Amino acid sequence: MQLRFSDFDLLGHVNNAVYFTLFEEARMGYFRRIAGIPDHLWKKPPVILASMSVDFLMPIETPADHEIAVRCTRIGTKSFELEYELRQRESGISRPVARARSVMVCYDYDKKQTVPVFPEWIEKLERFEQKALRR
């Protein structure tokens, strides 16, 4: 994941709001890999972000190479949780710089209400993560 010049603030590090965008991009990539859903079908996504929290472990002060790992950790009745780890690679060393957690809720935009997690998503998430996630 490449950082842009505009991602850095006057203090010389990546602004905290940028992390949410980075995690969003990683989440969309995860959904593409898991569900095979192309970007153009996400104009009305079947899920909505209910909450997100970030733990900032250290500032990003250089545009070094970065990567974000995403994994599903739990599937509930109408929601599922994702965890993220943003790592910085510099001089051959990879270290975590931020961790995040989000809760995604399955949502019917036409009816404006939550719906159960789609069975095909449960199957795809568990197959990708190679473990049972329903609780």
HUZIKA-V507404 format. One record per backbone hydrogen bond with DSSP energy under -0.5 kcal/mol. CO is the residue of the C=O (numbers start at 1). NH is the residue of the N-H. Records with the same first field share a line. If there is no record, write none. Layout:
CO = NH + NH
This chain:
1 = 66
4 = 7
5 = 8
7 = 15
9 = 12
13 = 9
15 = 18 + 19
16 = 19 + 20
17 = 20 + 21
18 = 22
19 = 23
20 = 24
21 = 25
22 = 26
23 = 27
24 = 28
25 = 29
26 = 30
27 = 31
28 = 32
29 = 33
30 = 34
31 = 35 + 36 + 37
32 = 36
36 = 38
38 = 41
39 = 42
40 = 43
41 = 44
42 = 45
46 = 107
48 = 50 + 105
51 = 103
53 = 101
54 = 56
55 = 57 + 99
59 = 61
60 = 14
62 = 64
65 = 89
67 = 87
69 = 85
71 = 83
74 = 81
75 = 135
77 = 117
78 = 106
79 = 76
80 = 104
81 = 73 + 74
82 = 102
83 = 71
84 = 100
85 = 69 + 87
86 = 97 + 98
87 = 67
88 = 90 + 95
89 = 65
90 = 93
93 = 90
95 = 88
97 = 57 + 58
98 = 86
99 = 55
100 = 84
101 = 53
102 = 82 + 104
103 = 50 + 51
104 = 80
105 = 48
106 = 115
107 = 109
108 = 112 + 113
113 = 108
118 = 121 + 122
119 = 123
120 = 124
121 = 125
122 = 126
123 = 127
124 = 128
125 = 129
126 = 130 + 131
133 = 75
